[in-house]
Amino acid sequence: MAHKTETRQKRSTVVNIFGREYHIRSDEDEQTVQRIAKFVDEKMQETARRTQTPDPLGVAVLAALNVAGEYFPMREAREATAGLTAERLRRLIHLVDGSLAHTASSRGSARAR
């Protein structure tokens, strides 16, 4: 059976980040692109206020480092949780397999009598 893939139309959205206008092509809806751009702009504005850095590129790099610093602990926690979940699933499967094998052998020995 062939898989049907949904193709989303890329559209252009105009956003304003740190006083500059950007045309963003994305398959996301305009609201999502605007929300993300607003987040980036807020991080850059906050970084510029805190650091007094006049260079927009420097502000962008520092803001990106701040966002990455917030993101990495969340990603690592998600990966750790996924690992625990996988281990729990392996143990449950082992228990179910053992129970099914025990049930099958009990039925087999009951028929032999």
C-alpha distance (Angstrom), angle and dihedral (degrees) to the residues before:
residue distance angle dihedral
M1 . . .
A2 3.80 . .
H3 3.77 119.0 .
K4 3.76 115.3 -123.3
T5 3.79 110.4 -139.4
E6 3.74 120.4 -155.2
T7 3.78 112.0 -132.2
R8 3.73 114.9 -156.5
Q9 3.77 120.4 -154.3
K10 3.79 114.0 -117.6
R11 3.76 112.0 -129.9
S12 3.75 133.4 -173.2
T13 3.79 121.2 -116.3
V14 3.79 124.9 -174.9
V15 3.81 113.8 -135.9
N16 3.78 133.9 175.4
I17 3.78 117.9 -137.1
F18 3.79 122.8 174.9
G19 3.79 92.7 -18.0
R20 3.80 96.0 -49.0
E21 3.77 129.3 105.4
Y22 3.80 118.9 -129.7
H23 3.79 130.7 -173.9
I24 3.80 106.2 -141.7
R25 3.81 120.1 -163.7
S26 3.77 110.5 -155.9
D27 3.77 141.8 144.5
E28 3.81 88.3 -131.8
D29 3.78 118.6 100.6
E30 3.81 118.1 -96.4
Q31 3.83 94.0 -107.7
T32 3.79 91.6 56.5
V33 3.81 93.0 48.1
Q34 3.81 90.8 48.1
R35 3.80 91.7 48.3
I36 3.80 91.6 51.4
A37 3.81 92.2 45.6
K38 3.81 90.0 50.5
F39 3.80 90.0 51.9
V40 3.83 91.2 50.8
D41 3.81 91.3 46.6
E42 3.81 91.6 50.2
K43 3.81 91.5 49.6
M44 3.80 91.0 49.8
Q45 3.82 93.0 46.7
E46 3.80 90.6 49.0
T47 3.81 91.5 48.1
A48 3.81 92.3 48.3
R49 3.82 91.3 51.3
R50 3.80 93.1 48.3
T51 3.78 98.4 43.8
Q52 3.80 102.0 32.1
T53 3.82 86.2 -139.9
P54 3.82 110.3 162.5
D55 3.83 95.0 -166.1
P56 3.84 111.3 92.7
L57 3.81 91.6 -155.0
G58 3.80 90.7 52.7
V59 3.80 90.0 49.1
A60 3.82 90.1 49.9
V61 3.81 92.4 50.8
L62 3.81 93.3 47.1
A63 3.83 91.0 46.7
A64 3.82 90.3 49.4
L65 3.80 90.0 51.1
N66 3.82 90.2 50.4
V67 3.81 91.8 50.2
A68 3.82 90.8 46.8
G69 3.81 88.9 49.9
E70 3.81 89.2 55.5
Y71 3.80 93.5 43.1
F72 3.82 101.8 48.8
P73 3.83 97.9 62.4
M74 3.81 89.6 49.6
R75 3.81 91.6 49.0
E76 3.79 92.4 47.3
A77 3.81 91.0 49.1
R78 3.82 90.3 49.9
E79 3.81 91.1 49.7
A80 3.82 91.5 48.6
T81 3.80 90.6 49.5
A82 3.81 90.6 48.8
G83 3.81 89.6 51.9
L84 3.80 92.1 51.0
T85 3.78 91.3 47.0
A86 3.81 91.5 50.6
E87 3.81 91.2 50.1
R88 3.81 91.7 49.3
L89 3.80 90.3 49.5
R90 3.83 90.9 50.8
R91 3.81 90.0 52.1
L92 3.81 92.4 47.6
I93 3.80 91.5 49.3
H94 3.80 89.4 49.5
L95 3.82 90.5 51.0
V96 3.81 92.7 47.4
D97 3.81 91.9 46.5
G98 3.81 90.0 49.8
S99 3.78 91.8 48.5
L100 3.81 92.3 48.4
A101 3.81 91.5 48.4
H102 3.81 90.3 49.1
T103 3.81 91.3 48.7
A104 3.81 91.9 48.4
S105 3.80 92.9 49.0
S106 3.82 90.9 47.2
R107 3.79 90.7 53.2
G108 3.77 91.4 47.2
S109 3.81 93.5 51.8
A110 3.81 91.0 45.5
R111 3.83 90.2 55.9
A112 3.79 92.4 48.4
R113 3.81 91.4 61.6
